[in-house]
Amino acid sequence: MSQTKKGNVLLDEFRRAVYDEIVSQEPLATRFAKLSTSGDRRGMVEMLVEMPHVEGLKPGDSYQGKNDAQAARLYERSLQVTATEVEPGDEHAEEIRTCNILTKALFAAGANGRVFLNALCERARRSYRLRAYASCLRDCECMLALPASFYDDSAENVRYFVQRRKECLQLERECSRKLEGNASSRKRGGRTSSTSSSSLSSSLTLGKRVAATPVVDGKPHDRLTSCPDSVELRFDEARGRHLVATRDIRPGAVLIVDRPFSFSTDAPALGRNCLHCHATLKLEDSVKIPCRNCQTVSFCTETCRKKAWETYHQYECSVFDYFFENVSNDRRQQTSYLLLAYRTTVVQALSPRNSAETRGVLNPDFFRYHASGKSIDENVSEEYTKSGSRQTYNPLDYRTVFQLETHCADVEPNANLIRTIQAIFLAKCLISVLSKLDIVCTKDTFVPLAVAMLQHLQAINCNAYEIVENVHEETTRVWEPRNIGGAIYTTVSLVNHSCYPNVVRHSYPNGIVVVRALRFIGKGCEILDCYGPQFLIESRLTRRELLWKKYRFLCGCDACTQDWKFPLPETMYYKCTACSGPTDVSRISANVSQNVADQRCTRCKKIIDLKKLEKQLRKSIQKRLSAVAKMYQGNYRDAIPLLFEHAHFVNKHLTEPNIEAFCLLHSFVKRRDVYNPHKGILSAILEKIYKHRKTGNVYGTMFFTLKCIIINNARQCKIRLSDEEAYNFRDK
């Protein structure tokens, strides 16, 4: 194996070397395959640990450390920009460019040097001059959090540090006074004269712009801490653990508000989002707070930096580059998942000694869980898998992570081999970091750590979810999801799959995920999410193959058992208004026949008033059209209630599958705060509708019904719309 300039072996090279050695020797490959099919994680780890490549592996530091010389040059460059004569009218842009240079200097500078103090104070001053008071406050917060011990090596440095602190204390008082004054002016109905001031000091909470996180609808569940009492956890051998409605649930109801047990950040997001809360750092009033040890990650506030360091970043910072070494080869998701498995292990394997300590100690309970390497601990299994269990299900309790499905014994041995190699490498990295923190680890410690890493990698493969932010394009009025990272949500993971789901997931700040009902869910019905394949895109065979390959189950949802196909039938059939049973009367037949104004239900024999239903349906469809138009204009607040009203009518009066339910599904998907974890689905469906737009059938009509969605998604779907077509779509 080759080594880096620092003498470190790359993860990818280590994986190839160990993998090739195993598969090239039949006895070793056969032995590993037996361990894999028996689900023996500890056996798989112990087998590889004996190999020379593994035994001699000692990962060193791999991160972008501080560079005081570079920081000094950048700081001098910022002063030169200041000294340069600026054209009238360019002062604002020049101040922003200087702030950007100072930010680079801050990231390169060691936190215990004068360059760091100078760059931080200078950036705070310039933010104040820009009237970016919230930004200035965050820099002052960062300065005031610096420990005096960083600068106590000489009396001169102590005086210099105290002087800079005094400057920041004065700026802090001034900024707080300005923000309070602006808030009072707005409260009285007054307006500030400066656009910059009003936009950059929009909040007293350091300028963070976050959406309010919803709460569950109804009374909170007494055991499922992320759910209302309208949902309960059940278990059977066929479906495993799953969630069921205990009463009728209306469309739009919030069924789960789940916090991540652990999360990771994708490489492209490291420079544009806070490592801890994932807040965007691209707003005008945002500042980037650096890690005190590396140049790679960014934070939105000193509070986030401190929390991240204490919880997980101190254990990953010095080996951070290992997680992203293959990003350029289009492996962003996989490398992010490696970081997610590492953090999941770190946050549970290490626990603080006490509330005053920032450095953890090894958690004996964690090592007890992974001592055997079995898929399920019997004691934990009894707590969380049996129906009627009184045990509280808390998504931040590690036992809920430990019980996630891994399919360890079912996947191909080669897949387990690759993950075992990765798990060993990650465990070696963690051991290396812990040794520098004077936390002693032996072989008895290493094997359970590697077993835990392996179990987490396996669980993440079929249980992890993406974290996204929604980015608004002003010119096209499109809200498009953009990946930030991945997370483990143990409550959402209880929801089983359907190719025709009845819930949708929404992303919120701090990694929180919200699950809402897409349509009416009757009492006793299962809560169902979509893991990827939908009947509107793939055939039943393709869907089942994809689901079996990754999740090891044969899908038995309505779309699969009844083999629903796209295009959907052109007719929509009514339900009986009395018994809600399906009828053989379609909307088309009710329109064309003069003799079917009324009809009796074949089940309950009650008379169905078809003319009344037709009138109500036309009125309800108009609500949906109005809602879509409002969404295109950005008025989601008024649009969503109309969609919910139409969803209630469709569920009550039309049998499934029907076109209106399909239209509703994708109207909800285009909500500003909704994240569809498989965003390519909408693109593929719209392309199919586009192909049918001139056929004259109901899909041609539906294409125009969805005109706002189609126009908004034209770029994402790669549909070539001429100006004339786009104009016609808006006018139809």
C-alpha positions in Angstrom: 0.0 0.0 0.0 1.2 3.5 -0.9 1.2 6.2 1.7 0.5 9.9 1.7 3.1 12.6 2.2 2.4 12.4 6.0 3.0 8.6 5.8 -0.7 7.8 6.3 -2.4 5.0 4.4 -5.6 6.2 2.6 -8.8 4.4 3.5 -9.5 3.4 -0.1 -6.1 1.9 -0.5 -6.4 0.0 2.8 -9.8 -1.3 1.7 -8.5 -2.6 -1.6 -5.4 -4.3 -0.1 -7.3 -6.2 2.5 -10.2 -7.0 0.2 -7.9 -8.4 -2.5 -6.1 -10.5 0.0 -9.3 -12.1 1.3 -11.0 -12.8 -2.0 -7.8 -14.1 -3.6 -7.5 -16.9 -1.1 -10.4 -19.3 -1.2 -10.0 -20.6 2.4 -10.2 -17.0 3.8 -13.1 -16.1 1.5 -15.0 -19.2 2.6 -14.3 -18.6 6.3 -15.5 -15.0 6.0 -18.6 -16.0 4.1 -19.6 -18.4 6.9 -19.2 -15.7 9.5 -21.2 -13.3 7.3 -24.2 -15.6 6.7 -24.3 -16.4 10.4 -24.4 -12.6 11.2 -21.3 -12.9 13.5 -19.9 -9.4 13.4 -17.4 -10.0 16.1 -16.1 -13.1 14.2 -15.8 -11.0 11.0 -13.8 -8.3 12.8 -11.5 -10.7 14.7 -10.7 -12.6 11.5 -9.5 -9.4 9.8 -7.7 -8.1 12.8 -5.3 -11.1 12.5 -4.2 -10.0 9.1 -0.8 -8.3 8.7 -2.2 -5.3 6.8 -4.7 -4.7 9.6 -2.4 -5.4 12.5 0.2 -2.9 11.3 -2.2 -0.1 10.5 -1.7 3.0 12.6 -3.6 6.0 11.0 -2.0 9.3 11.8 -3.4 12.8 11.6 -5.1 13.7 8.4 -6.5 17.2 8.4 -5.8 20.8 7.3 -4.2 22.4 10.3 -3.6 26.1 11.0 -1.0 28.1 9.1 0.0 31.2 10.9 2.3 32.4 8.1 -0.6 32.2 5.6 -2.9 33.9 8.1 -0.4 36.8 8.5 -0.2 37.3 4.8 -4.0 37.4 4.4 -4.3 39.9 7.3 -1.7 42.1 5.7 -3.6 41.9 2.4 -6.8 43.0 4.1 -5.0 46.1 5.4 -3.6 46.9 2.0 -7.1 46.7 0.5 -8.2 49.2 3.2 -5.3 51.5 2.3 -6.1 51.5 -1.4 -8.2 54.4 -2.6 -11.7 53.2 -3.3 -14.0 54.7 -6.0 -17.0 56.6 -4.6 -20.0 54.2 -4.4 -17.8 51.1 -4.1 -17.2 51.4 -0.3 -19.9 48.8 0.6 -18.6 46.2 -1.9 -15.0 46.9 -0.8 -15.9 46.4 2.9 -17.5 43.0 2.0 -14.4 41.9 0.0 -12.2 42.9 3.0 -14.4 40.9 5.4 -14.0 37.8 3.1 -10.2 38.1 3.2 -10.3 38.5 7.0 -12.5 35.4 7.2 -9.8 33.4 5.3 -7.2 34.8 7.7 -9.3 33.7 10.7 -9.5 30.2 9.4 -5.8 29.9 8.8 -4.7 31.5 12.1 -4.2 29.7 15.4 -6.6 30.8 18.0 -3.7 31.6 20.5 -2.0 34.1 18.2 -2.3 37.8 17.7 -3.3 37.4 14.0 -6.4 35.7 15.1 -7.3 38.5 17.6 -6.5 41.2 15.0 -8.5 39.6 12.2 -11.5 38.9 14.5 -11.6 42.4 15.9 -11.2 43.9 12.4 -14.0 41.8 11.0 -16.2 42.9 13.9 -15.5 46.6 13.3 -16.3 46.3 9.6 -19.5 44.4 10.3 -20.5 47.3 12.6 -19.7 49.9 9.9 -21.8 47.8 7.4 -24.6 48.0 10.0 -24.5 44.2 10.2 -25.0 44.3 13.9 -26.0 40.6 14.3 -22.8 39.6 12.5 -20.7 41.9 14.7 -22.3 40.4 17.8 -21.3 36.9 16.7 -17.7 37.9 16.3 -17.7 39.6 19.7 -19.2 36.4 21.2 -16.3 34.4 19.6 -13.7 36.9 21.0 -15.1 36.9 24.5 -15.2 33.1 24.6 -11.4 32.9 24.1 -9.7 31.7 27.3 -7.1 34.0 28.8 -4.8 31.0 29.1 -4.2 31.2 25.4 -2.2 34.4 25.8 -0.6 34.2 29.3 2.8 33.3 28.1 4.0 37.0 28.5 2.8 40.2 30.1 2.7 41.9 26.7 0.4 39.3 25.2 -1.9 39.5 28.2 -2.2 43.2 27.8 -2.8 42.8 24.1 -5.6 40.2 24.7 -7.3 42.4 27.4 -7.2 45.4 25.0 -8.9 43.4 22.2 -11.5 42.1 24.7 -12.3 45.7 25.8 -12.9 46.7 22.1 -15.3 43.8 21.6 -17.2 44.5 24.8 -17.7 48.1 23.6 -18.8 46.8 20.2 -21.1 44.3 21.8 -22.9 47.1 23.9 -23.2 49.3 20.8 -24.6 46.5 18.6 -27.1 45.4 21.3 -28.3 49.0 21.7 -28.7 49.4 17.9 -30.6 46.1 17.6 -32.9 47.0 20.5 -33.5 50.4 18.9 -34.4 48.9 15.5 -36.7 46.4 17.2 -38.5 49.2 19.0 -38.9 51.2 15.8 -40.5 48.2 14.0 -42.8 47.6 17.0 -44.0 51.2 16.8 -44.6 50.8 13.0 -41.6 52.9 12.1 -39.0 51.9 9.4 -35.3 52.4 9.4 -33.9 54.5 6.7 -31.3 52.0 5.6 -32.2 48.9 3.7 -28.9 47.3 4.8 -29.6 47.9 8.4 -33.2 46.6 8.3 -32.1 43.4 6.6 -28.9 42.7 8.5 -30.3 43.2 12.0 -33.6 41.5 11.5 -33.3 39.5 14.7 -32.0 39.9 18.3 -31.1 36.3 18.3 -27.8 36.9 16.4 -29.6 37.1 13.1 -30.5 33.4 12.7 -33.4 33.0 10.2 -35.0 29.7 11.1 -38.5 28.3 10.4 -40.6 27.4 13.4 -40.6 23.6 14.0 -44.1 22.2 14.1 -45.4 20.1 17.0 -47.4 16.9 16.6 -51.1 17.2 16.2 -53.1 16.1 19.2 -51.9 14.9 22.6 -48.3 13.7 22.7 -47.9 9.9 23.0 -46.9 8.7 26.5 -44.2 6.3 25.2 -43.4 7.4 21.6 -41.8 10.7 22.5 -41.8 11.9 18.8 -45.4 11.0 18.0 -49.0 12.0 19.0 -51.4 9.5 20.6 -53.0 9.0 17.3 -50.1 6.6 16.4 -49.0 3.5 18.2 -46.1 1.1 17.8 -46.9 -2.5 16.9 -44.9 -5.7 16.1 -45.5 -8.8 14.1 -43.3 -11.3 12.4 -44.3 -10.3 8.9 -43.9 -6.6 9.2 -41.6 -6.2 12.2 -42.0 -3.0 14.1 -44.4 -0.6 12.5 -46.7 2.4 13.2 -50.5 2.2 13.0 -53.2 4.9 13.3 -55.2 4.6 16.5 -57.9 6.9 15.1 -58.8 8.6 11.8 -56.1 11.0 10.7 -56.7 14.0 8.5 -54.5 15.0 5.6 -51.7 17.3 6.7 -51.6 16.1 10.3 -48.2 16.1 11.9 -47.5 12.5 12.9 -43.7 12.6 13.8 -41.3 15.3 14.9 -38.0 13.5 15.1 -34.6 14.6 16.2 -31.5 12.9 14.8 -29.5 10.7 17.1 -26.5 11.5 15.1 -25.8 13.4 11.8 -23.0 14.0 9.3 -22.2 16.7 6.8 -21.5 16.2 3.1 -18.2 17.7 1.7 -19.9 20.4 -0.5 -21.8 21.7 2.6 -18.8 22.1 4.8 -18.1 25.6 3.6 -21.7 26.8 3.2 -23.4 25.4 6.3 -22.8 25.3 10.0 -21.3 21.9 10.9 -23.5 21.6 14.0 -27.0 23.1 13.3 -26.6 23.2 9.5 -27.8 26.8 9.2 -26.8 28.4 5.9 -23.7 30.6 6.0 -24.6 32.3 2.7 -27.0 34.9 4.0 -25.8 38.6 4.1 -25.9 38.6 7.9 -24.0 35.3 8.3 -20.5 35.0 9.5 -18.2 31.9 9.5 -16.7 31.0 12.9 -13.7 28.7 12.5 -12.7 25.6 14.4 -9.8 26.4 16.7 -7.9 23.3 15.4 -8.6 23.0 11.7 -9.4 25.0 8.6 -12.0 22.7 7.1 -15.3 23.2 9.0 -17.4 26.3 9.8 -19.9 27.3 12.4 -22.6 30.0 12.5 -22.0 30.9 16.2 -19.5 30.3 19.0 -22.2 28.3 20.7 -22.4 25.8 17.9 -18.6 25.6 17.8 -18.4 24.8 21.5 -21.2 22.3 21.4 -19.8 20.5 18.4 -16.3 20.3 19.9 -17.5 18.9 23.2 -19.9 16.4 21.7 -18.1 15.0 18.7 -15.7 17.2 16.7 -12.7 16.9 19.1 -12.7 13.2 18.4 -12.8 13.6 14.6 -11.0 16.8 13.8 -7.5 15.4 13.5 -8.6 12.6 11.2 -11.3 14.5 9.3 -9.8 14.2 5.8 -10.1 10.5 5.9 -13.9 10.8 5.6 -13.7 12.9 2.4 -10.7 11.7 0.6 -12.8 10.2 -2.2 -15.3 13.0 -2.7 -13.8 13.9 -6.1 -14.7 10.4 -7.4 -18.4 11.0 -6.9 -18.6 9.1 -3.6 -20.1 11.9 -1.5 -22.9 9.8 -0.1 -20.7 7.0 1.0 -18.0 9.1 2.6 -20.7 11.1 4.5 -22.1 7.8 5.7 -18.6 6.9 7.0 -18.6 10.1 9.1 -22.2 9.3 10.3 -21.1 5.8 11.5 -18.1 7.3 13.2 -20.1 10.0 15.0 -22.8 7.5 16.0 -20.1 5.5 17.7 -18.4 8.5 19.3 -21.5 10.1 20.9 -22.4 6.9 22.6 -19.0 5.2 23.3 -17.8 8.4 25.1 -19.7 10.1 27.9 -18.7 13.1 30.0 -17.2 12.5 33.4 -19.4 15.3 34.8 -21.2 18.4 33.7 -18.0 20.5 34.1 -15.8 18.2 31.9 -15.5 18.6 28.1 -13.6 15.4 27.5 -15.4 12.0 27.7 -14.6 8.6 29.2 -15.5 5.2 27.8 -19.1 4.2 28.4 -19.2 0.6 29.7 -22.9 0.2 28.7 -22.0 0.8 25.1 -19.3 -1.9 25.1 -21.7 -4.3 26.8 -24.1 -3.9 23.8 -21.4 -4.8 21.3 -19.5 -7.4 23.3 -21.0 -10.4 21.5 -21.4 -8.9 18.0 -24.9 -10.3 17.7 -27.6 -8.5 15.8 -29.9 -8.2 18.7 -29.3 -8.0 22.5 -32.1 -10.0 24.1 -32.6 -7.6 27.0 -32.9 -4.6 24.6 -35.1 -6.6 22.2 -37.7 -7.2 24.9 -37.9 -3.5 25.6 -38.5 -2.3 22.1 -39.8 -5.0 19.8 -42.8 -6.4 21.6 -46.3 -5.0 21.1 -47.7 -3.3 24.2 -44.3 -2.6 25.7 -44.4 0.1 28.3 -40.8 1.2 27.6 -40.4 4.8 26.5 -39.2 5.1 22.9 -36.9 8.1 22.8 -35.0 8.8 19.5 -32.0 10.1 21.5 -31.7 6.8 23.5 -29.0 4.6 22.0 -31.1 1.5 22.5 -33.3 2.6 19.7 -30.3 2.8 17.4 -29.0 -0.6 18.5 -32.4 -2.1 17.5 -32.3 -0.8 13.9 -32.5 -3.5 11.2 -29.1 -4.2 9.6 -29.7 -7.4 7.4 -26.3 -8.5 8.5 -26.8 -12.2 7.7 -28.8 -11.6 4.5 -26.5 -9.3 2.5 -23.8 -10.6 0.2 -20.6 -11.5 2.1 -18.6 -9.2 -0.2 -20.7 -6.2 1.0 -20.1 -7.3 4.7 -16.4 -7.6 3.9 -16.1 -4.1 2.6 -18.0 -2.7 5.6 -15.9 -4.7 8.0 -12.7 -3.2 6.5 -14.1 0.3 6.7 -15.3 -0.3 10.3 -11.8 -1.5 11.3 -10.2 1.6 9.7 -12.6 3.9 11.5 -12.0 2.1 14.8 -8.3 2.5 14.3 -8.7 6.2 13.7 -10.8 6.6 16.9 -8.2 4.7 18.9 -5.5 6.9 17.6 -7.4 10.1 18.6 -8.3 8.7 22.0 -4.6 7.9 22.8 -3.7 11.5 22.3 -6.5 12.5 24.8 -5.0 10.1 27.4 -7.9 7.6 27.1 -6.4 4.2 27.3 -7.7 1.6 24.8 -6.7 -2.1 24.7 -7.5 -4.9 22.3 -10.5 -5.6 24.4 -11.6 -2.0 23.7 -10.8 -2.0 20.0 -12.8 -5.1 18.9 -16.1 -3.9 20.4 -15.5 -0.4 18.8 -14.9 -2.0 15.4 -18.0 -4.2 15.9 -20.1 -1.1 16.7 -18.7 0.7 13.7 -19.7 -2.3 11.5 -23.2 -2.5 13.0 -23.7 1.3 12.5 -22.5 1.1 8.8 -25.0 -1.8 8.2 -27.8 0.0 9.9 -27.1 3.3 8.0 -27.3 1.5 4.7 -31.0 0.8 5.1 -32.1 3.4 7.8 -30.3 6.7 7.2 -32.0 9.7 5.8 -30.7 12.8 4.1 -30.8 16.3 5.6 -31.6 19.0 3.1 -32.1 22.7 2.8 -34.5 24.4 0.4 -32.9 26.9 -1.9 -35.1 29.5 -3.6 -34.3 30.7 -7.1 -35.9 34.2 -7.4 -36.0 34.3 -11.2 -37.9 31.0 -11.6 -39.6 31.0 -8.2 -38.4 27.4 -7.6 -37.7 25.9 -4.2 -35.2 23.1 -4.8 -33.8 20.8 -2.2 -30.1 20.6 -1.7 -28.4 17.9 0.3 -26.5 18.9 3.5 -25.7 15.6 5.0 -27.2 12.4 6.5 -28.8 11.5 9.8 -30.3 8.6 11.9 -33.9 9.1 12.9 -35.0 6.1 14.9 -38.7 7.0 15.1 -39.0 7.6 11.3 -37.2 4.3 10.8 -40.2 2.6 12.3 -42.3 3.5 9.3 -42.6 0.8 6.7 -42.5 1.2 2.9 -45.3 1.6 0.3 -45.0 2.4 -3.4 -48.0 4.6 -2.7 -47.1 6.3 0.6 -49.6 8.1 2.9 -47.0 10.3 4.5 -44.3 12.8 3.4 -41.1 13.9 5.2 -40.2 17.6 5.7 -36.7 18.9 6.7 -36.4 21.6 9.4 -33.4 23.4 11.0 -31.1 21.5 13.4 -31.7 18.3 11.4 -35.2 17.9 12.7 -37.5 15.9 10.4 -41.3 16.3 10.4 -43.6 13.6 9.0 -47.1 14.7 7.8 -50.1 12.7 6.5 -50.4 13.1 2.7 -54.0 11.9 2.7 -56.7 10.5 5.0 -55.4 7.6 7.1 -58.2 5.4 8.7 -58.1 4.0 12.2 -56.1 0.7 12.2 -54.3 1.6 8.9 -50.5 1.5 8.8 -48.4 4.6 8.5 -46.4 4.2 5.2 -43.4 6.0 3.8 -41.7 5.6 0.4 -38.1 4.2 0.5 -37.5 5.2 -3.2 -39.4 3.1 -5.8 -42.9 4.5 -6.8 -45.4 2.8 -9.0 -45.7 6.0 -11.1 -42.1 5.5 -12.3 -40.9 1.9 -12.2 -42.7 -1.4 -13.0 -43.7 -3.7 -10.2 -40.8 -6.1 -11.0 -38.2 -3.3 -11.0 -39.6 -1.9 -7.7 -39.5 -5.3 -6.0 -36.0 -6.0 -7.2 -34.7 -2.7 -5.9 -36.4 -3.1 -2.5 -35.3 -6.7 -2.1 -31.7 -5.9 -3.0 -31.4 -3.1 -0.4 -34.0 -3.8 2.2 -34.6 -7.6 1.8 -38.4 -7.7 1.7 -41.0 -8.3 -1.0 -43.3 -5.3 -1.2 -46.9 -6.2 -0.7 -48.5 -2.7 -0.9 -51.7 -2.0 -2.9 -49.7 -0.7 -5.8 -47.8 -4.0 -6.0 -50.5 -6.5 -5.2 -52.9 -4.9 -7.6 -50.2 -4.0 -10.1 -51.1 -0.4 -10.5 -49.5 1.0 -13.7 -48.7 4.4 -15.2 -50.5 5.9 -17.1 -53.4 5.5 -14.6 -56.9 4.6 -15.9 -58.5 7.6 -17.4 -61.7 7.1 -15.4 -62.2 8.0 -11.7 -64.7 5.8 -9.8 -66.9 7.1 -7.0 -67.3 5.7 -3.6 -70.7 5.2 -2.0 -71.5 8.2 0.2 -73.2 6.0 2.8 -70.8 3.0 3.2 -67.7 4.4 1.5 -67.5 1.2 -0.6 -66.4 1.4 -4.3 -69.0 1.6 -7.0 -68.9 0.8 -10.7 -69.9 4.4 -11.6 -67.2 6.5 -13.0 -67.1 10.3 -13.4 -67.2 9.9 -17.2 -70.2 7.7 -17.2 -72.0 10.1 -14.8 -71.3 13.0 -17.2 -72.4 11.3 -20.5 -75.4 9.4 -19.3 -78.7 11.3 -18.8 -80.2 8.3 -16.9 -77.7 7.9 -14.1 -78.4 11.0 -12.0 -79.0 8.6 -9.1 -77.9 5.0 -8.5 -78.0 2.5 -5.7 -74.9 1.1 -4.1 -74.5 -2.6 -4.7 -73.4 -3.1 -1.2 -75.6 -1.1 1.1 -78.4 -0.3 -1.4 -78.4 3.4 -0.6 -79.1 5.9 -3.3 -76.1 7.9 -4.6 -76.7 11.4 -5.8 -74.3 11.5 -8.7 -75.2 15.0 -9.9 -74.4 16.3 -6.4 -71.1 14.5 -6.4 -70.2 15.9 -9.8 -70.9 19.4 -8.6 -68.9 18.9 -5.4 -65.9 17.4 -7.4 -65.8 20.3 -9.8 -65.8 22.7 -6.9 -63.1 20.7 -5.1 -60.8 20.5 -8.2 -61.1 24.3 -8.5 -59.7 24.6 -5.0 -56.7 22.5 -6.0 -56.1 24.7 -9.1 -56.4 27.8 -7.0 -53.9 26.3 -4.5 -51.4 25.5 -7.2 -51.6 29.0 -8.6 -51.1 30.5 -5.1 -48.1 28.2 -4.6 -46.6 29.4 -7.9 -46.9 33.0 -6.5 -45.2 31.9 -3.3 -48.4 32.1 -1.2 -48.1 28.7 0.6 -50.0 29.8 3.7 -53.3 30.2 1.8 -52.6 27.3 -0.6 -52.1 24.5 1.8 -55.5 24.6 3.5 -57.1 24.4 0.1 -55.1 21.3 -0.8 -56.1 19.7 2.5 -59.7 20.3 1.8 -59.4 18.8 -1.7 -57.5 15.8 -0.2 -60.3 15.2 2.2 -62.9 15.1 -0.6 -60.8 12.9 -2.9 -60.3 10.4 -0.1 -63.9 10.4 0.9 -65.5 10.1 -2.6 -63.0 8.6 -5.1 -61.6 5.1 -5.2 -57.8 4.6 -5.6 -55.8 4.9 -7.6 -57.1 8.1 -9.2 -55.6 11.1 -10.9 -56.7 13.6 -8.4 -54.8 11.8 -5.6 -51.7 11.8 -7.8 -52.1 15.6 -8.5 -52.4 16.2 -4.8 -49.3 14.2 -4.0 -47.1 16.3 -6.2 -48.8 19.5 -5.1 -47.7 18.7 -1.6 -44.2 17.8 -2.8 -43.8 21.3 -4.1 -44.4 22.9 -0.8 -41.6 25.2 0.2 -40.8 23.3 3.4 -41.3 19.8 2.0 -38.3 17.6 1.2 -38.9 14.6 -1.0 -36.0 12.3 -0.2 -36.1 11.0 -3.8 -36.4 14.2 -5.6 -35.7 12.6 -9.0 -39.2 11.0 -8.8 -41.0 14.2 -9.5 -38.8 14.9 -12.5 -39.4 11.4 -14.0 -43.1 11.7 -13.5 -43.4 15.1 -15.1 -41.5 13.9 -18.1 -44.0 11.1 -18.5 -46.9 13.5 -18.3 -45.2 15.8 -20.8 -45.2 13.0 -23.3 -49.0 12.6 -23.0 -49.7 16.4 -23.2 -51.0 16.3 -26.9 -52.9 13.0 -26.8 -56.2 14.6 -26.0 -56.9 12.3 -23.1 -57.1 13.1 -19.4 -53.3 13.3 -19.1 -53.3 16.1 -21.6 -55.7 17.9 -19.3 -53.7 17.0 -16.2 -50.6 18.4 -17.8 -52.2 21.8 -17.9 -53.7 21.3 -14.5 -50.1 20.9 -13.2 -48.8 23.8 -15.3 -47.3 25.7 -12.3 -45.4 22.6 -11.1 -44.2 21.8 -14.6 -42.9 25.3 -15.3 -41.2 25.4 -11.9 -39.5 22.1 -12.5 -38.6 22.5 -16.2 -34.9 23.1 -15.4 -34.8 20.3 -12.9 -36.5 17.8 -15.3 -34.4 18.9 -18.3 -37.7 19.5 -20.2 -37.1 21.9 -23.1 -39.9 24.5 -22.9 -40.1 27.1 -25.6 -41.2 30.6 -24.7 -44.4 30.0 -26.7 -45.2 26.7 -24.8 -44.5 28.3 -21.4 -46.8 31.2 -22.4 -49.5 28.9 -23.4 -49.2 26.8 -20.2 -49.8 29.9 -18.1 -52.8 31.0 -20.2 -54.6 27.6 -20.5 
